């Protein structure tokens, strides 16, 4: 229950820009990254579609982050 409440406390616009910045530092661009305007009360972030090579680089960046 606390998790759902915490999700609502995060501004989706701030979260989107934080994610865009972190991805950029890893050399990854998600062209469709945006706030989901269709469900404003849920605070969803739309990641969009990516090419397979971008998905693989994203997975590798996540793995490297977990090794620190």
N, C-alpha and C positions, 0 to 999 in steps of 0.2 A: 504494500500500500504506500509506503514512504517513497518508493521508487517513482511511482506515477506522479506524486506530488513534486518531487525534485525535478522531473522532466518539465513540468509546467513553469518552474522557476527560471529556466534557461531561455534567454531570448534567442529565437531561431535565427535572427539576422546576425547576432554576435557569433553564434555557433557556426554559422555558414562561413563567415569571414575568418574565424579561427581555423576552421578546417581548410579553407582555401589557402591560407598562409602556410599551414603545416605541409600541405600537399605540394605547394610551390617550392618550399625548401627541399623537398625530396625529388624535385624535378617532375612532378606529376600535375597534370591539368585535367580536371573534370569539367568539360565545357558546359554541361547542363546543371552544374551545382547551383542550387538556388533554394530559397524558402518556398515551401509548398503553399501557395496562396489559396488553394482549394480547401484547406482545413486549418484555418488560423487558430482555432482554439486548441488544437493538438500540438502546435509548435513543431511541425514536421519539416525536415530538410530533405529536399529532393536531390539525390545523388546523380540520377540520370543514367544514360547508357554510355559505355566506354568500349573502345576496341579491346580485343583480347590482350594485346601487348601492354596496354595501360593497366588492365586488371592484374596482370602478372607483376608489373612493377609496383603496383599498390600493395599486393600481397608480400612482395619482397621487402618493401619499406616497413610494413607492419612487423614482419618477422625480425628485422634488424632492430627495430625499436624495442622489442621484447627482450633482446639479448643484452641490453645495456645494464 
